[in-house]
Amino acid sequence: MKYAWIDGYLLDKTGVTKDLQQDWNWIRYQIGGKMFAAICLNEKNEPYYITLKLEPSEGDFLRQQYEDIIPGYYMNKMHWNSVKADGEVPDDLLKDLLDKSYQLVLGGFSKKKQKEILERHGI
């Protein structure tokens, strides 16, 4: 996978946990029990997609700009997008998209729950 930095980058975010969803063979990154990113693995356990959540208009725009960004693989095609793990999406852009996905999912919780998640991790 081109983006070898991704695991450490996501785990450095406040409150993030990771697990392996064996039925799908996905490494899931979650905040407050809700997924905001996943690394989709093939039958050889090699990454082939990085899936993340975006505002629908931004996801649609990016899919038009980059052939390596497609509608979410096995996800809601309006809100989720997948980036080819060996594609040509610049690292800085992918980091920005992962940050946005994290913020979108965190922002979906009530203010009280957001505060609990962040305080539990010393923020």
N, CA, C and O atoms as a GROMACS GRO file, in nm:
protein
  492
    1MET      N    1   0.085  -0.118   0.000
    1MET     CA    2   0.000   0.000   0.000
    1MET      C    3   0.089   0.123   0.000
    1MET      O    4   0.190   0.131   0.070
    2LYS      N    5   0.048   0.218  -0.080
    2LYS     CA    6   0.123   0.343  -0.094
    2LYS      C    7   0.122   0.426   0.035
    2LYS      O    8   0.219   0.495   0.065
    3TYR      N    9   0.014   0.419   0.110
    3TYR     CA   10  -0.005   0.507   0.226
    3TYR      C   11   0.032   0.433   0.356
    3TYR      O   12  -0.055   0.410   0.441
    4ALA      N   13   0.156   0.396   0.371
    4ALA     CA   14   0.202   0.318   0.486
    4ALA      C   15   0.182   0.392   0.618
    4ALA      O   16   0.179   0.329   0.724
    5TRP      N   17   0.170   0.522   0.614
    5TRP     CA   18   0.156   0.606   0.734
    5TRP      C   19   0.016   0.604   0.794
    5TRP      O   20  -0.003   0.654   0.905
    6ILE      N   21  -0.082   0.548   0.724
    6ILE     CA   22  -0.222   0.570   0.759
    6ILE      C   23  -0.260   0.516   0.897
    6ILE      O   24  -0.335   0.582   0.969
    7ASP      N   25  -0.213   0.399   0.935
    7ASP     CA   26  -0.251   0.340   1.063
    7ASP      C   27  -0.210   0.432   1.179
    7ASP      O   28  -0.292   0.465   1.264
    8GLY      N   29  -0.085   0.472   1.182
    8GLY     CA   30  -0.038   0.562   1.287
    8GLY      C   31  -0.109   0.694   1.286
    8GLY      O   32  -0.140   0.750   1.392
    9TYR      N   33  -0.136   0.747   1.167
    9TYR     CA   34  -0.204   0.876   1.155
    9TYR      C   35  -0.343   0.869   1.218
    9TYR      O   36  -0.383   0.960   1.291
   10LEU      N   37  -0.417   0.763   1.188
   10LEU     CA   38  -0.553   0.751   1.241
   10LEU      C   39  -0.554   0.722   1.391
   10LEU      O   40  -0.637   0.775   1.464
   11LEU      N   41  -0.462   0.638   1.437
   11LEU     CA   42  -0.458   0.603   1.579
   11LEU      C   43  -0.411   0.719   1.666
   11LEU      O   44  -0.434   0.718   1.787
   12ASP      N   45  -0.345   0.818   1.607
   12ASP     CA   46  -0.303   0.937   1.682
   12ASP      C   47  -0.420   1.031   1.712
   12ASP      O   48  -0.407   1.122   1.794
   13LYS      N   49  -0.532   1.010   1.647
   13LYS     CA   50  -0.648   1.097   1.669
   13LYS      C   51  -0.714   1.061   1.803
   13LYS      O   52  -0.719   0.945   1.842
   14THR      N   53  -0.764   1.161   1.871
   14THR     CA   54  -0.824   1.143   2.003
   14THR      C   55  -0.942   1.047   1.999
   14THR      O   56  -1.034   1.064   1.919
   15GLY      N   57  -0.938   0.946   2.085
   15GLY     CA   58  -1.051   0.855   2.103
   15GLY      C   59  -1.067   0.747   1.999
   15GLY      O   60  -1.168   0.677   1.999
   16VAL      N   61  -0.971   0.732   1.910
   16VAL     CA   62  -0.985   0.634   1.801
   16VAL      C   63  -0.949   0.494   1.848
   16VAL      O   64  -0.849   0.473   1.918
   17THR      N   65  -1.032   0.399   1.809
   17THR     CA   66  -1.005   0.258   1.830
   17THR      C   67  -1.002   0.189   1.694
   17THR      O   68  -1.052   0.241   1.595
   18LYS      N   69  -0.943   0.071   1.693
   18LYS     CA   70  -0.932  -0.003   1.567
   18LYS      C   71  -0.965  -0.149   1.594
   18LYS      O   72  -0.934  -0.202   1.700
   19ASP      N   73  -1.029  -0.212   1.496
   19ASP     CA   74  -1.054  -0.354   1.506
   19ASP      C   75  -1.055  -0.414   1.366
   19ASP      O   76  -1.048  -0.342   1.266
   20LEU      N   77  -1.063  -0.545   1.361
   20LEU     CA   78  -1.074  -0.615   1.233
   20LEU      C   79  -1.215  -0.671   1.223
   20LEU      O   80  -1.253  -0.756   1.304
   21GLN      N   81  -1.291  -0.626   1.127
   21GLN     CA   82  -1.424  -0.680   1.099
   21GLN      C   83  -1.398  -0.802   1.010
   21GLN      O   84  -1.383  -0.788   0.888
   22GLN      N   85  -1.394  -0.921   1.069
   22GLN     CA   86  -1.352  -1.040   0.998
   22GLN      C   87  -1.444  -1.078   0.882
   22GLN      O   88  -1.396  -1.125   0.778
   23ASP      N   89  -1.574  -1.058   0.899
   23ASP     CA   90  -1.668  -1.095   0.792
   23ASP      C   91  -1.638  -1.019   0.664
   23ASP      O   92  -1.657  -1.072   0.554
   24TRP      N   93  -1.592  -0.896   0.676
   24TRP     CA   94  -1.564  -0.812   0.559
   24TRP      C   95  -1.416  -0.809   0.526
   24TRP      O   96  -1.377  -0.771   0.415
   25ASN      N   97  -1.331  -0.850   0.622
   25ASN     CA   98  -1.185  -0.838   0.612
   25ASN      C   99  -1.146  -0.691   0.597
   25ASN      O  100  -1.069  -0.653   0.508
   26TRP      N  101  -1.202  -0.611   0.686
   26TRP     CA  102  -1.174  -0.467   0.691
   26TRP      C  103  -1.112  -0.432   0.825
   26TRP      O  104  -1.154  -0.483   0.929
   27ILE      N  105  -1.012  -0.347   0.823
   27ILE     CA  106  -0.960  -0.286   0.945
   27ILE      C  107  -1.040  -0.158   0.964
   27ILE      O  108  -1.033  -0.066   0.882
   28ARG      N  109  -1.116  -0.152   1.072
   28ARG     CA  110  -1.205  -0.037   1.095
   28ARG      C  111  -1.146   0.056   1.200
   28ARG      O  112  -1.090   0.012   1.300
   29TYR      N  113  -1.160   0.185   1.175
   29TYR     CA  114  -1.120   0.289   1.269
   29TYR      C  115  -1.246   0.358   1.314
   29TYR      O  116  -1.326   0.405   1.233
   30GLN      N  117  -1.264   0.365   1.447
   30GLN     CA  118  -1.388   0.415   1.503
   30GLN      C  119  -1.364   0.521   1.609
   30GLN      O  120  -1.259   0.526   1.674
   31ILE      N  121  -1.463   0.605   1.624
   31ILE     CA  122  -1.467   0.698   1.737
   31ILE      C  123  -1.605   0.684   1.800
   31ILE      O  124  -1.707   0.690   1.732
   32GLY      N  125  -1.607   0.665   1.932
   32GLY     CA  126  -1.734   0.647   2.001
   32GLY      C  127  -1.813   0.529   1.949
   32GLY      O  128  -1.936   0.530   1.956
   33GLY      N  129  -1.745   0.428   1.897
   33GLY     CA  130  -1.812   0.309   1.845
   33GLY      C  131  -1.865   0.322   1.703
   33GLY      O  132  -1.930   0.230   1.653
   34LYS      N  133  -1.839   0.435   1.638
   34LYS     CA  134  -1.885   0.456   1.500
   34LYS      C  135  -1.765   0.465   1.406
   34LYS      O  136  -1.668   0.536   1.433
   35MET      N  137  -1.775   0.392   1.297
   35MET     CA  138  -1.666   0.390   1.201
   35MET      C  139  -1.656   0.522   1.125
   35MET      O  140  -1.757   0.579   1.084
   36PHE      N  141  -1.533   0.569   1.107
   36PHE     CA  142  -1.510   0.687   1.023
   36PHE      C  143  -1.412   0.657   0.911
   36PHE      O  144  -1.400   0.735   0.817
   37ALA      N  145  -1.342   0.544   0.919
   37ALA     CA  146  -1.250   0.504   0.813
   37ALA      C  147  -1.228   0.354   0.820
   37ALA      O  148  -1.244   0.292   0.925
   38ALA      N  149  -1.191   0.297   0.707
   38ALA     CA  150  -1.161   0.153   0.702
   38ALA      C  151  -1.057   0.128   0.595
   38ALA      O  152  -1.053   0.196   0.492
   39ILE      N  153  -0.975   0.029   0.621
   39ILE     CA  154  -0.883  -0.021   0.518
   39ILE      C  155  -0.940  -0.157   0.477
   39ILE      O  156  -0.944  -0.250   0.557
   40CYS      N  157  -0.981  -0.165   0.352
   40CYS     CA  158  -1.042  -0.287   0.299
   40CYS      C  159  -0.930  -0.377   0.247
   40CYS      O  160  -0.848  -0.336   0.165
   41LEU      N  161  -0.929  -0.501   0.294
   41LEU     CA  162  -0.824  -0.595   0.257
   41LEU      C  163  -0.877  -0.698   0.157
   41LEU      O  164  -0.995  -0.735   0.160
   42ASN      N  165  -0.788  -0.743   0.068
   42ASN     CA  166  -0.828  -0.845  -0.028
   42ASN      C  167  -0.804  -0.984   0.033
   42ASN      O  168  -0.771  -0.996   0.151
   43GLU      N  169  -0.821  -1.088  -0.048
   43GLU     CA  170  -0.807  -1.225   0.002
   43GLU      C  171  -0.665  -1.259   0.047
   43GLU      O  172  -0.644  -1.357   0.117
   44LYS      N  173  -0.567  -1.178   0.006
   44LYS     CA  174  -0.428  -1.196   0.050
   44LYS      C  175  -0.395  -1.103   0.167
   44LYS      O  176  -0.278  -1.088   0.204
   45ASN      N  177  -0.499  -1.041   0.226
   45ASN     CA  178  -0.484  -0.944   0.336
   45ASN      C  179  -0.401  -0.823   0.298
   45ASN      O  180  -0.330  -0.767   0.381
   46GLU      N  181  -0.410  -0.783   0.172
   46GLU     CA  182  -0.342  -0.664   0.122
   46GLU      C  183  -0.446  -0.553   0.104
   46GLU      O  184  -0.555  -0.578   0.053
   47PRO      N  185  -0.414  -0.431   0.147
   47PRO     CA  186  -0.509  -0.320   0.131
   47PRO      C  187  -0.539  -0.291  -0.016
   47PRO      O  188  -0.449  -0.287  -0.100
   48TYR      N  189  -0.667  -0.271  -0.046
   48TYR     CA  190  -0.701  -0.229  -0.182
   48TYR      C  191  -0.789  -0.105  -0.185
   48TYR      O  192  -0.793  -0.036  -0.287
   49TYR      N  193  -0.859  -0.074  -0.076
   49TYR     CA  194  -0.934   0.050  -0.067
   49TYR      C  195  -0.921   0.108   0.073
   49TYR      O  196  -0.908   0.034   0.172
   50ILE      N  197  -0.926   0.240   0.080
   50ILE     CA  198  -0.939   0.313   0.206
   50ILE      C  199  -1.074   0.382   0.196
   50ILE      O  200  -1.096   0.464   0.108
   51THR      N  201  -1.164   0.349   0.287
   51THR     CA  202  -1.299   0.401   0.281
   51THR      C  203  -1.318   0.504   0.392
   51THR      O  204  -1.276   0.484   0.506
   52LEU      N  205  -1.382   0.616   0.356
   52LEU     CA  206  -1.403   0.725   0.451
   52LEU      C  207  -1.530   0.801   0.418
   52LEU      O  208  -1.584   0.790   0.308
   53LYS      N  209  -1.577   0.877   0.515
   53LYS     CA  210  -1.703   0.950   0.501
   53LYS      C  211  -1.676   1.096   0.466
   53LYS      O  212  -1.584   1.158   0.520
   54LEU      N  213  -1.756   1.151   0.374
   54LEU     CA  214  -1.745   1.292   0.336
   54LEU      C  215  -1.885   1.350   0.315
   54LEU      O  216  -1.982   1.276   0.297
   55GLU      N  217  -1.892   1.482   0.318
   55GLU     CA  218  -2.016   1.547   0.278
   55GLU      C  219  -2.044   1.506   0.132
   55GLU      O  220  -1.950   1.501   0.052
   56PRO      N  221  -2.169   1.476   0.097
   56PRO     CA  222  -2.199   1.428  -0.038
   56PRO      C  223  -2.144   1.516  -0.151
   56PRO      O  224  -2.091   1.463  -0.249
   57SER      N  225  -2.156   1.646  -0.139
   57SER     CA  226  -2.110   1.734  -0.248
   57SER      C  227  -1.958   1.726  -0.265
   57SER      O  228  -1.907   1.727  -0.377
   58GLU      N  229  -1.885   1.718  -0.154
   58GLU     CA  230  -1.740   1.709  -0.163
   58GLU      C  231  -1.697   1.575  -0.222
   58GLU      O  232  -1.607   1.569  -0.306
   59GLY      N  233  -1.761   1.467  -0.178
   59GLY     CA  234  -1.730   1.335  -0.233
   59GLY      C  235  -1.754   1.331  -0.383
   59GLY      O  236  -1.672   1.278  -0.458
   60ASP      N  237  -1.866   1.386  -0.426
   60ASP     CA  238  -1.899   1.387  -0.569
   60ASP      C  239  -1.795   1.467  -0.647
   60ASP      O  240  -1.750   1.424  -0.753
   61PHE      N  241  -1.757   1.583  -0.595
   61PHE     CA  242  -1.656   1.667  -0.661
   61PHE      C  243  -1.523   1.592  -0.673
   61PHE      O  244  -1.462   1.591  -0.780
   62LEU      N  245  -1.480   1.530  -0.566
   62LEU     CA  246  -1.351   1.460  -0.567
   62LEU      C  247  -1.351   1.339  -0.660
   62LEU      O  248  -1.250   1.308  -0.723
   63ARG      N  249  -1.464   1.271  -0.668
   63ARG     CA  250  -1.473   1.155  -0.760
   63ARG      C  251  -1.460   1.200  -0.905
   63ARG      O  252  -1.413   1.124  -0.990
   64GLN      N  253  -1.501   1.323  -0.933
   64GLN     CA  254  -1.484   1.377  -1.068
   64GLN      C  255  -1.340   1.420  -1.095
   64GLN      O  256  -1.296   1.423  -1.210
   65GLN      N  257  -1.267   1.455  -0.989
   65GLN     CA  258  -1.130   1.505  -1.004
   65GLN      C  259  -1.025   1.394  -1.004
   65GLN      O  260  -0.920   1.408  -1.067
   66TYR      N  261  -1.052   1.284  -0.935
   66TYR     CA  262  -0.954   1.177  -0.918
   66TYR      C  263  -1.015   1.042  -0.956
   66TYR      O  264  -1.115   1.001  -0.897
   67GLU      N  265  -0.956   0.975  -1.052
   67GLU     CA  266  -1.009   0.844  -1.091
   67GLU      C  267  -0.988   0.740  -0.981
   67GLU      O  268  -1.052   0.635  -0.983
   68ASP      N  269  -0.897   0.767  -0.885
   68ASP     CA  270  -0.871   0.673  -0.776
   68ASP      C  271  -0.962   0.694  -0.656
   68ASP      O  272  -0.944   0.630  -0.552
   69ILE      N  273  -1.060   0.784  -0.668
   69ILE     CA  274  -1.163   0.801  -0.565
   69ILE      C  275  -1.295   0.759  -0.627
   69ILE      O  276  -1.337   0.813  -0.729
   70ILE      N  277  -1.359   0.661  -0.565
   70ILE     CA  278  -1.483   0.604  -0.617
   70ILE      C  279  -1.591   0.609  -0.509
   70ILE      O  280  -1.560   0.630  -0.391
   71PRO      N  281  -1.718   0.588  -0.548
   71PRO     CA  282  -1.822   0.578  -0.444
   71PRO      C  283  -1.786   0.468  -0.345
   71PRO      O  284  -1.721   0.370  -0.381
   72GLY      N  285  -1.829   0.483  -0.221
   72GLY     CA  286  -1.793   0.391  -0.114
   72GLY      C  287  -1.812   0.244  -0.148
   72GLY      O  288  -1.921   0.201  -0.186
   73TYR      N  289  -1.706   0.170  -0.134
   73TYR     CA  290  -1.706   0.026  -0.161
   73TYR      C  291  -1.790  -0.044  -0.054
   73TYR      O  292  -1.755  -0.042   0.064
   74TYR      N  293  -1.899  -0.106  -0.095
   74TYR     CA  294  -1.993  -0.174  -0.005
   74TYR      C  295  -2.052  -0.082   0.101
   74TYR      O  296  -2.089  -0.128   0.209
   75MET      N  297  -2.061   0.047   0.071
   75MET     CA  298  -2.114   0.144   0.167
   75MET      C  299  -2.218   0.231   0.097
   75MET      O  300  -2.237   0.220  -0.024
   76ASN      N  301  -2.283   0.318   0.172
   76ASN     CA  302  -2.375   0.415   0.116
   76ASN      C  303  -2.296   0.504   0.020
   76ASN      O  304  -2.204   0.574   0.061
   77LYS      N  305  -2.333   0.501  -0.106
   77LYS     CA  306  -2.256   0.570  -0.211
   77LYS      C  307  -2.266   0.722  -0.203
   77LYS      O  308  -2.185   0.792  -0.264
   78MET      N  309  -2.362   0.773  -0.129
   78MET     CA  310  -2.376   0.917  -0.118
   78MET      C  311  -2.279   0.975  -0.014
   78MET      O  312  -2.221   1.082  -0.035
   79HIS      N  313  -2.262   0.905   0.097
   79HIS     CA  314  -2.184   0.959   0.209
   79HIS      C  315  -2.043   0.900   0.221
   79HIS      O  316  -1.958   0.959   0.287
   80TRP      N  317  -2.020   0.787   0.160
   80TRP     CA  318  -1.892   0.718   0.175
   80TRP      C  319  -1.818   0.713   0.043
   80TRP      O  320  -1.877   0.700  -0.064
   81ASN      N  321  -1.686   0.723   0.052
   81ASN     CA  322  -1.599   0.721  -0.065
   81ASN      C  323  -1.483   0.626  -0.038
   81ASN      O  324  -1.441   0.608   0.076
   82SER      N  325  -1.432   0.567  -0.144
   82SER     CA  326  -1.318   0.477  -0.131
   82SER      C  327  -1.204   0.528  -0.218
   82SER      O  328  -1.224   0.570  -0.332
   83VAL      N  329  -1.084   0.522  -0.160
   83VAL     CA  330  -0.962   0.565  -0.229
   83VAL      C  331  -0.879   0.440  -0.256
   83VAL      O  332  -0.855   0.361  -0.165
   84LYS      N  333  -0.836   0.424  -0.379
   84LYS     CA  334  -0.753   0.307  -0.412
   84LYS      C  335  -0.622   0.315  -0.332
   84LYS      O  336  -0.554   0.418  -0.332
   85ALA      N  337  -0.589   0.206  -0.265
   85ALA     CA  338  -0.474   0.204  -0.174
   85ALA      C  339  -0.341   0.223  -0.246
   85ALA      O  340  -0.242   0.264  -0.185
   86ASP      N  341  -0.337   0.193  -0.375
   86ASP     CA  342  -0.215   0.213  -0.454
   86ASP      C  343  -0.236   0.320  -0.561
   86ASP      O  344  -0.169   0.320  -0.664
   87GLY      N  345  -0.330   0.409  -0.534
   87GLY     CA  346  -0.365   0.511  -0.632
   87GLY      C  347  -0.275   0.632  -0.628
   87GLY      O  348  -0.168   0.632  -0.566
   88GLU      N  349  -0.322   0.736  -0.695
   88GLU     CA  350  -0.244   0.859  -0.712
   88GLU      C  351  -0.299   0.978  -0.635
   88GLU      O  352  -0.268   1.093  -0.668
   89VAL      N  353  -0.380   0.953  -0.533
   89VAL     CA  354  -0.431   1.063  -0.451
   89VAL      C  355  -0.315   1.111  -0.363
   89VAL      O  356  -0.255   1.030  -0.292
   90PRO      N  357  -0.283   1.240  -0.366
   90PRO     CA  358  -0.171   1.290  -0.285
   90PRO      C  359  -0.191   1.265  -0.136
   90PRO      O  360  -0.303   1.270  -0.085
   91ASP      N  361  -0.082   1.238  -0.066
   91ASP     CA  362  -0.087   1.212   0.078
   91ASP      C  363  -0.157   1.324   0.154
   91ASP      O  364  -0.241   1.297   0.239
   92ASP      N  365  -0.124   1.449   0.123
   92ASP     CA  366  -0.184   1.562   0.195
   92ASP      C  367  -0.335   1.566   0.177
   92ASP      O  368  -0.408   1.598   0.270
   93LEU      N  369  -0.382   1.535   0.057
   93LEU     CA  370  -0.525   1.533   0.033
   93LEU      C  371  -0.590   1.419   0.111
   93LEU      O  372  -0.694   1.440   0.173
   94LEU      N  373  -0.531   1.301   0.109
   94LEU     CA  374  -0.588   1.189   0.183
   94LEU      C  375  -0.592   1.219   0.333
   94LEU      O  376  -0.690   1.186   0.400
   95LYS      N  377  -0.488   1.280   0.386
   95LYS     CA  378  -0.488   1.318   0.528
   95LYS      C  379  -0.603   1.415   0.556
   95LYS      O  380  -0.673   1.401   0.657
   96ASP      N  381  -0.623   1.512   0.469
   96ASP     CA  382  -0.732   1.608   0.485
   96ASP      C  383  -0.868   1.536   0.483
   96ASP      O  384  -0.956   1.567   0.563
   97LEU      N  385  -0.885   1.442   0.392
   97LEU     CA  386  -1.011   1.368   0.382
   97LEU      C  387  -1.035   1.282   0.505
   97LEU      O  388  -1.148   1.273   0.554
   98LEU      N  389  -0.930   1.220   0.557
   98LEU     CA  390  -0.943   1.140   0.679
   98LEU      C  391  -0.979   1.229   0.798
   98LEU      O  392  -1.059   1.190   0.883
   99ASP      N  393  -0.919   1.348   0.804
   99ASP     CA  394  -0.952   1.444   0.910
   99ASP      C  395  -1.099   1.484   0.902
   99ASP      O  396  -1.168   1.492   1.004
  100LYS      N  397  -1.146   1.509   0.781
  100LYS     CA  398  -1.286   1.550   0.762
  100LYS      C  399  -1.381   1.437   0.802
  100LYS      O  400  -1.485   1.461   0.863
  101SER      N  401  -1.345   1.315   0.767
  101SER     CA  402  -1.428   1.200   0.802
  101SER      C  403  -1.438   1.187   0.955
  101SER      O  404  -1.547   1.167   1.009
  102TYR      N  405  -1.325   1.198   1.021
  102TYR     CA  406  -1.322   1.193   1.168
  102TYR      C  407  -1.412   1.301   1.227
  102TYR      O  408  -1.492   1.273   1.317
  103GLN      N  409  -1.399   1.424   1.177
  103GLN     CA  410  -1.479   1.535   1.229
  103GLN      C  411  -1.628   1.517   1.200
  103GLN      O  412  -1.712   1.552   1.284
  104LEU      N  413  -1.661   1.464   1.084
  104LEU     CA  414  -1.802   1.440   1.050
  104LEU      C  415  -1.865   1.341   1.147
  104LEU      O  416  -1.975   1.364   1.197
  105VAL      N  417  -1.796   1.231   1.172
  105VAL     CA  418  -1.851   1.130   1.261
  105VAL      C  419  -1.855   1.180   1.404
  105VAL      O  420  -1.956   1.162   1.473
  106LEU      N  421  -1.750   1.244   1.450
  106LEU     CA  422  -1.749   1.301   1.584
  106LEU      C  423  -1.861   1.405   1.598
  106LEU      O  424  -1.930   1.409   1.700
  107GLY      N  425  -1.878   1.488   1.495
  107GLY     CA  426  -1.981   1.591   1.497
  107GLY      C  427  -2.122   1.536   1.494
  107GLY      O  428  -2.217   1.609   1.523
  108GLY      N  429  -2.138   1.410   1.458
  108GLY     CA  430  -2.270   1.347   1.456
  108GLY      C  431  -2.321   1.310   1.595
  108GLY      O  432  -2.439   1.281   1.612
  109PHE      N  433  -2.232   1.309   1.692
  109PHE     CA  434  -2.271   1.282   1.830
  109PHE      C  435  -2.327   1.409   1.894
  109PHE      O  436  -2.300   1.520   1.847
  110SER      N  437  -2.403   1.392   1.999
  110SER     CA  438  -2.448   1.508   2.075
  110SER      C  439  -2.327   1.579   2.135
  110SER      O  440  -2.220   1.519   2.149
  111LYS      N  441  -2.345   1.705   2.168
  111LYS     CA  442  -2.235   1.781   2.230
  111LYS      C  443  -2.188   1.712   2.358
  111LYS      O  444  -2.069   1.708   2.388
  112LYS      N  445  -2.282   1.658   2.434
  112LYS     CA  446  -2.248   1.588   2.558
  112LYS      C  447  -2.161   1.466   2.528
  112LYS      O  448  -2.060   1.445   2.595
  113LYS      N  449  -2.199   1.387   2.429
  113LYS     CA  450  -2.122   1.267   2.394
  113LYS      C  451  -1.985   1.305   2.339
  113LYS      O  452  -1.885   1.240   2.371
  114GLN      N  453  -1.978   1.410   2.257
  114GLN     CA  454  -1.849   1.457   2.206
  114GLN      C  455  -1.757   1.492   2.322
  114GLN      O  456  -1.640   1.455   2.324
  115LYS      N  457  -1.812   1.564   2.419
  115LYS     CA  458  -1.733   1.605   2.535
  115LYS      C  459  -1.684   1.483   2.612
  115LYS      O  460  -1.568   1.479   2.655
  116GLU      N  461  -1.771   1.384   2.631
  116GLU     CA  462  -1.732   1.260   2.700
  116GLU      C  463  -1.619   1.190   2.628
  116GLU      O  464  -1.522   1.148   2.691
  117ILE      N  465  -1.630   1.178   2.497
  117ILE     CA  466  -1.526   1.110   2.418
  117ILE      C  467  -1.394   1.182   2.432
  117ILE      O  468  -1.291   1.119   2.456
  118LEU      N  469  -1.396   1.312   2.417
  118LEU     CA  470  -1.272   1.391   2.421
  118LEU      C  471  -1.213   1.397   2.562
  118LEU      O  472  -1.092   1.390   2.579
  119GLU      N  473  -1.301   1.411   2.664
  119GLU     CA  474  -1.251   1.418   2.801
  119GLU      C  475  -1.193   1.285   2.846
  119GLU      O  476  -1.096   1.282   2.922
  120ARG      N  477  -1.251   1.177   2.801
  120ARG     CA  478  -1.202   1.044   2.836
  120ARG      C  479  -1.058   1.026   2.790
  120ARG      O  480  -0.983   0.944   2.845
  121HIS      N  481  -1.021   1.103   2.690
  121HIS     CA  482  -0.886   1.091   2.633
  121HIS      C  483  -0.801   1.215   2.659
  121HIS      O  484  -0.704   1.241   2.588
  122GLY      N  485  -0.839   1.290   2.762
  122GLY     CA  486  -0.755   1.398   2.810
  122GLY      C  487  -0.758   1.528   2.731
  122GLY      O  488  -0.664   1.607   2.740
  123ILE      N  489  -0.862   1.552   2.656
  123ILE     CA  490  -0.872   1.677   2.579
  123ILE      C  491  -0.966   1.772   2.648
  123ILE      O  492  -0.988   1.883   2.600
   0.00000   0.00000   0.00000
